[in-house]
Every structure is written in C-alpha cells, then in structure tokens.
Amino acid sequence: PENNNNNNTQNPDNQGNQIVPEKPEEKFKKPCSELSVIVRHYYNVDDDKETQEMSLIQFGSKYYMSRGVTYNSKNGEPFEVYAPLSGKVTSVTESSVYGVCVTVDHGKGLVTEYVGLSEAKVNKDDAITQGSVIGVSGEAEYDVDAKNHVHFRVLLNDKYIDPLGLYDLSVSEIK
C-alpha cells in the first residue's frame, strides 16, 4: 500500500532528490538575560533630552555618542553574553581601555560587537550558533560609569544601527 502521508519530508521529489524542509530564519535576540537592564542607549538625534543624555559616554574630559546599547545586571554581578544570531567570530581583542571585545559576522552585511567583556568564551574564526555564549560582562575604562556591563553594537553594511529596533526581526527584515 502506498503511503500518502504528506508530512514526511524525507520523501524524494520527482527526480529522486531528498526534500529537505527549509529551516526557518532566525529572529534577532537580546544578547543577555532578562535580568539585565539598559544603562546606556544608542545615541539618536530624534530622542528626548533625557534619553540623549543617557546615550553619552564620558571618557576623560570628553563625551562620546553611544553607538550601541549598554546592559548591566540588576544586581551588579557579572553575566553571560549571548549571540543574537548564528555567525562567525571575526575578532577577539583585549584592551586596557575597552576590555575584551568580540566581533561576529552574521552575513548579509550584519555584524555585532561586544565591548567591555571581562573574558571571551569564543575564539577568532569560531562558527557560533544563536544563543552561544560570547563572553562574560566586565568593567572597562571607556565607560567606567556603567560598572559591570557589555556595550552591544550592531553594524549593517558598515553603519551603526540601534539594536533595540532589531529584536525579534529576521535578518531579511533588518534594514
């Protein structure tokens, strides 16, 4: 008897090739747990004055516009930082000013950066999956006021964009 079960994705097509179901596109996720809080926003000229002030980073006697979102934990303890999407680690660096920094290329012009980590849990050229631990939050001279944190930045085609507008979007929806 012939099996007419259309849910079996291993049936061959008319040419004898196996039919593999298309994997759903990943949705961009927050890089840390729900116990983390935003202490610094992406600087946007259209934001209200209070948000703009919260989006400035003082380093020495100068102020710099934040090009990402800074998270720290509600209890001040170190926390794990996760990959919002699958990708490839393109760099892991350490600096006395910025702490440990990790950069991940997610393809289609989308790159994420994690600044101010105390340690990296990945190495250059690692292929990572969504939710992989990138590293552990830390303290950095560059944004000492943020205390134990991660400064999370996103670039699309080499331009910084606000990460907060990306959560739960698929890569094809990010513009």
N, C-alpha and C positions, 0 to 999 in steps of 0.2 A: 504493500500500500504506500502511496506517495504521501509525504509529509507536507502539508500546506501551511506550516507554521511560519508566518512572515516575520516573526520576531527573531529568528535565528540569523544573526549577522555573519555567520561563517559559511553560508551557502555560496557557491560560486555564481558569478554572473554568467551571461551567455557565452563569454569567451573562456570560461573555466578559471577566471581570476577570483581570489577570495575577496569578498566585500568586507571592508573594514569600516566600522562606524566612524564618522568624523568626530574627533574629540572636541568638546565644547571649548570655546575660547575662554581663557582665564579672565577673571574680573580683578581689577586692581584693588589690593587690600592695604589696610593700615599696617605700618611696619613695626608696631608694638602692641602690647595687650591693651585691653580696655581700662586697665588700672593706670595707664599713663595719661598725662594731661598736657595740653599745649601751653607752653610758656612764651613762645615767640611765633608770630605769624609770618607768612610771606609778605613782603612789602608791596603794597598795591596803592597807587596814587588815588584810586577811587574809594579807598576805605575811609571810615570815620577817623577822626584825630586820635582817639584812644587806641584803636587797632593799629594805626600807623606808628604811634609811639611804642607799642608792644612789638613792633616789627623792626625796631632799630637795635643794632648790636653795638655796644660801646667797647672799643678796644683801644686802650691807652687814652689819649685825649680826643680821639675821633669816633664818629658814629658811622656805621655802615648799614645799608639796607639789607634786610634778611632776604635771601634768595631761596628760602625753604621754610619748613615748619620745625620748630624745636619742641621735642617732647621730653618731659621728665616724669618720674613716678610720683604718685601722690604721697608716698612715704619716704621719698628721698633715696631709696635703695636702688642699687644697680638693677637693670632689667635687660632681657634679651631683645634683640632687634631682628626682625624677620624680613625675608624677601617678599615684596608685594606681588611679584610675578616671577616666573621662571626666567633664567638668563645665564649669562656667562660673566664671571668676575674678571674685570679688565685691569684693576689695580688694587693693591693693598699697600698703603704707605703709613709712615708714622712721623709725626712732627711734634716738637715741643709746644708749638702754638696751637695746632689743630687737633692733636691727639691722633688716634688711629683713624684712618679714612679708607673707606672701601667704595669702589665704583663698580656698578653692574650694568652691562648692556643687555637690554631685553628685546632687542631687534626693532625694526620699523622706526628707527630714529629715537627710541625711548631709552633713556639712561637714568639710573638712580644713583645718588651719592649719600653716604652715611658718614657724617663728620662728628668728631668728638668722642669716638668709642674708646673704651679702656683696653679692649682686645678684639681682634678679629677671629672668627671661627671658620673663615674661608681663606683660600689662597688664590693668587692670580691664576687665571685660566680654569678655575673650577667651574663646572656646569652645575647650576643650582636649580632647585625646583621651588615653586611658590610655597612660602611658609618655612623654607630653610632658615636656620639661624645664621645671620650675617656676623653678629658680634654681640658685645655687651656694652651698654651705655657707660659713659665716663665723664670726666671733667676735662675741660680744655681752657687754655689761657684765652683763646679767642672769644669765648662767651662765658667768662667765669661766673657771671650773674645767674646763668641758667643752672648752675650746680651740676649734679649728675644728670646727663642728658644725651640725646642724639639729635643732631641737626640733620634733617632729612630733606634732600633736594632732588628735584626731578628736572631733567632736560628733555625737550622734544626738539629734534633737529638742531641741536646745539644752543637752544634758548631755554632759560629757566622758566618754569611754569609753576603755578600754585598747586601743590599736592592735594590740598583739601578738595579741589574740584574734581579729582580723579577717582576717588574711592567708589568702588562697585561698577566702574566703567570697564568695558573690554578694551583691549589695545586698539582695535579698529574704531572705537568710539572716541578715543582721545585725539583731540585736535588742538 
